[in-house]
Amino acid sequence: MKIGRLVCGRTLGLGLAVTVCLTARAAEKSIKLPDDNVMAQLKPGPYVEVVRGNCSACHSTDYIVRQPASDAKKWEAEVQKMIKVYGAPITEADAKAIVEYLATAYGEAGGKEKEVKKQ
């Protein structure tokens, strides 16, 4: 009789453990990321939400705003690197929008202040 109770108890315990695991997997999980650093806020402009939605999924906006001012060709290379090397799931249309935003907001012409040359 003791062996029967032991086997029955283990079976019940295993069944309970499986039920708990399946229930835990079914529960929706979410995390709340902290707000971006004030100094790392993206500049307003067309497609800023496309940038925020695609790029912030993997990294902070600090990685964007702290880059040197670049032309569209360099930004295109960065976006393609994110897609091809790091596997960013960015559509072709979103990639074009991201490059346009970055070249406009953080391009050589309108992005960051130019370094003042010493005289």
N, C-alpha and C positions, 0 to 999 in steps of 0.2 A: 504493500500500500504506500509506503514512503516514496518508492521510486515513481509511482504513478502521480503522486502529488507534486514531486519535484519536476517531472516532465511537464505536467499540466501548468505549473507555476512559471516555468521557463517559457513555455509557449505563450501563455498569457502576457508575460513580460515582454517578449519579442513582438507580439502583436501590438501591444501598447506603444512600444518604441517606434515601430513602423508608422503607426497612426500619428504620433506626435511629429515625426519627421515630415510626413506628407502634409500635415496641416501647416507646419512651419514654412514649407516650400511654397504653399499656396498663398500665404499671407503676403500682401503687397508691401514692398520695402521702398523707402525713399530716404534721401538725405537732403539737407538744406546746406548749400554752400554759402560761405560768408560773402558779403558784398565785396565788390572789387575795391581795392585801395583807391582813395580819392584821386591820387596822382596818376592812376592807371585807367581812368575813365576814358572810354573811346570818344573821340570827337564826334559831334553830330554830323550827319550827312546822309545822302542817299545810300541805301544798302547797309547801314550800320546794324540793323537788326539781323540781317543775313550773316554778317560777320559775327555778331554776338552769339547767335544761335548755333553756328557751325564751329567756330573757333573755341568758344568758352566750354564746349563739351570736353575738351582735352587739356586746355591750359588756361591760365589766368590772362587777362588782358594786358598784364605787365609785359608779357612776351611780345605783344604787338607794339605798344606805345614806346617801349624802350629801344626799339630797333632804329638803326640809322635811317634817315630819310632816303628813300629809294624810288627809282622810276618804276613804271609799270612792268618792264621786263624783269627786273629783280624781284618784284612782288609776285609776279607770275611763277618764277622759279621757286620761291618760298612756298606758295600754295601747292604747286605740283609736288614738292618734296613732302609736304604734309600728307598728300593723297597717296603717293607712290611708296614712300619710305615708311611712313608711320601709319598708313592705312586709314586715314581720315575718310569717313563716308560722305564726301562732298560731291554733289551733282555737278555736271559740266556748267549748267546755268548759274548755280551758286558760286562756283569757282570764278567765273567771269565777273560776277557782281562783287565778290570779295576783292579781286584784283583792282577793279575800278574804284572801289571805296578806298582801299589802302593807298593806291597811287594818288588819289585826290587828297585824302586827309593826311597821309604821311609820306607824300611824295617830295621830291626835291624842291618843287616850286612852292607848295602851300603847307607842307607838314610842319616840321620842326624849325625853330629859329636857327638860322645859319650862324656858324661860329664867326665871331668878329675877328678880322685879321689885324694883327699887331702892326703898327706903323712905326 
